[in-house]
């Protein structure tokens, strides 16, 4: 599958699994562990396999996911809201987990997209090193562009383990980001209805 447009990896050297495993072995030794003891012999290989899953979004194209749309919706033109989409990402500063939920809405112009595709777009961008602010905007901009929607709204509510497990260690802190495009940005009545819908999801 082709790389997405906003991922510039053309000049990055291709790293083999073996090179990545050797790097993790070095990190184990740096931590003070013996990478050759029995319990850790297969750890570098397992970590590489896990990282392929954590960061698979770099090899997926969110625009391609939204290619197929449906026009037989009998003129439906109100917002479509999908709530409580799980978010599992990693922050780009400490590579610590970001765990939370996304709420996504769009106002179709002529066509709608399969509901699972909204969650898949969230998944693609989540499976990359992220900041929550950029993640929120990437999801919204992609939906707006690919669906030619009248408006898009995206909210993410999450905890950042770079704050809860290290550094300031505020275990109860959560972060909420919102991004609005089109009618959601220009017409507060749409924005307020959307916020009422997703507030139900948080109760």
C-alpha positions in Angstrom: 0.0 0.0 0.0 1.4 3.4 -0.9 2.5 5.9 1.7 0.3 8.8 2.5 1.0 12.2 1.0 1.9 13.9 4.3 4.6 11.3 5.2 7.9 12.2 3.7 10.1 9.1 3.9 11.6 9.2 0.5 15.1 10.1 1.8 15.0 7.8 4.9 17.2 4.7 4.7 15.3 1.4 4.8 16.1 -0.3 8.2 16.0 -4.0 8.4 14.3 -5.9 11.2 17.7 -7.2 12.2 19.1 -3.7 12.5 16.1 -2.7 14.6 16.5 -5.7 16.9 20.2 -4.9 17.4 19.2 -1.3 18.4 16.7 -2.6 21.0 19.4 -5.0 22.3 21.7 -2.0 22.8 18.9 -0.2 24.7 18.5 -3.2 27.0 22.2 -3.1 27.8 22.0 0.7 28.3 19.2 0.2 30.8 21.5 -2.1 32.8 20.0 -5.4 31.6 21.8 -8.4 30.2 20.3 -8.8 26.7 21.7 -12.3 26.5 19.9 -13.7 29.6 17.2 -16.3 28.8 14.2 -14.1 29.5 15.4 -11.3 27.1 16.8 -13.3 24.2 13.6 -12.9 22.2 12.6 -9.5 23.5 14.2 -7.4 20.7 12.3 -9.5 18.1 9.1 -9.2 20.0 9.5 -5.4 20.4 10.1 -5.0 16.6 6.9 -7.1 16.0 5.0 -4.9 18.4 6.3 -1.7 16.9 5.1 -2.8 13.5 1.6 -2.9 15.0 1.9 0.3 17.0 3.1 2.3 14.0 1.4 0.6 11.1 -0.3 3.9 10.1 2.9 5.0 8.3 2.2 2.4 5.6 -1.6 3.1 5.2 -3.3 5.8 3.1 -6.4 7.4 4.8 -7.6 8.9 1.6 -7.7 5.5 0.0 -9.9 4.2 2.9 -12.4 6.9 2.0 -12.4 6.2 -1.7 -15.7 4.3 -1.8 -18.8 6.4 -1.0 -22.6 5.9 -1.4 -25.0 8.3 -3.0 -28.3 6.4 -2.4 -29.2 8.2 0.9 -32.5 9.8 -0.2 -31.1 13.3 0.3 -29.9 12.9 3.8 -28.0 16.2 4.6 -27.8 16.4 8.4 -24.7 15.5 10.5 -23.4 12.0 10.9 -21.8 11.5 14.3 -19.7 8.6 15.5 -18.8 8.6 19.2 -16.4 6.7 21.4 -13.8 5.6 18.8 -10.9 4.2 20.8 -7.6 6.0 20.3 -4.3 4.2 21.1 -1.3 6.3 19.9 2.1 7.3 21.1 3.4 10.8 21.7 6.3 11.9 19.6 8.3 13.4 22.4 8.7 10.4 24.8 7.1 7.6 22.7 4.7 7.1 25.6 1.1 5.9 25.0 -1.8 8.2 24.4 -5.1 6.5 25.4 -8.5 7.9 24.9 -11.6 8.4 22.7 -12.4 10.3 19.5 -15.7 11.7 18.4 -16.1 12.4 14.7 -18.9 14.1 12.8 -19.4 15.2 9.2 -22.2 16.8 7.2 -22.5 15.1 3.8 -22.9 17.0 0.6 -24.1 14.4 -1.8 -22.6 11.1 -0.6 -21.9 9.3 2.6 -19.1 6.8 3.6 -19.3 3.5 5.3 -19.4 4.0 9.1 -16.4 1.7 9.7 -14.3 4.0 7.5 -14.5 6.9 10.0 -13.0 4.7 12.7 -10.3 3.4 10.3 -9.2 7.0 9.5 -8.8 7.6 13.2 -6.8 4.4 13.5 -4.4 5.2 10.6 -3.4 8.5 12.1 -3.3 7.2 15.6 -0.8 4.5 14.6 2.0 7.1 14.2 4.0 9.2 16.5 1.7 12.1 17.3 0.8 15.2 19.1 -2.9 15.2 20.0 -3.4 18.6 18.4 -2.0 17.4 15.0 -3.9 14.1 15.3 -7.2 15.9 15.7 -6.5 18.2 12.7 -5.2 15.4 10.4 -8.4 13.4 10.9 -10.6 16.4 10.3 -8.7 17.7 7.2 -8.7 14.2 5.6 -12.4 13.7 6.1 -13.2 17.2 4.7 -11.0 16.8 1.7 -11.8 13.2 0.8 -15.6 13.3 1.4 -16.0 16.9 0.0 -18.2 17.4 3.1 -20.1 20.5 4.1 -18.5 20.4 7.5 -16.4 18.2 9.8 -15.9 18.2 13.6 -13.4 16.1 15.5 -12.9 15.8 19.3 -10.3 13.7 21.1 -10.3 13.2 24.9 -7.3 11.3 26.1 -4.6 10.7 28.8 -0.9 11.0 28.0 1.3 8.6 29.9 4.2 11.0 29.4 2.3 13.1 32.0 0.8 10.4 34.1 3.7 8.0 34.5 6.7 10.3 34.3 7.5 14.0 34.7 4.8 15.8 36.5 2.9 12.5 37.2 -0.6 13.9 37.3 -2.6 10.6 37.0 -6.0 12.2 36.6 -5.1 14.7 33.9 -6.9 14.4 30.6 -6.5 16.5 27.4 -9.4 17.5 25.1 -8.8 18.9 21.6 -11.5 20.1 19.1 -11.2 21.0 15.4 -14.0 22.3 13.3 -14.3 22.9 9.5 -17.0 24.2 7.2 -20.4 24.5 8.7 -19.3 23.3 12.1 -16.9 26.3 12.2 -19.2 28.9 10.6 -22.5 27.9 12.2 -22.6 27.7 16.0 -25.9 25.9 15.9 -24.2 22.9 14.3 -21.3 23.1 16.7 -23.6 23.2 19.7 -25.7 20.3 18.5 -22.5 18.3 18.0 -21.2 19.1 21.4 -24.5 18.0 23.0 -24.3 14.7 21.1 -20.8 13.9 22.3 -21.5 15.1 25.9 -23.9 12.2 26.1 -21.0 9.9 25.2 -19.0 11.2 28.2 -21.8 10.9 30.8 
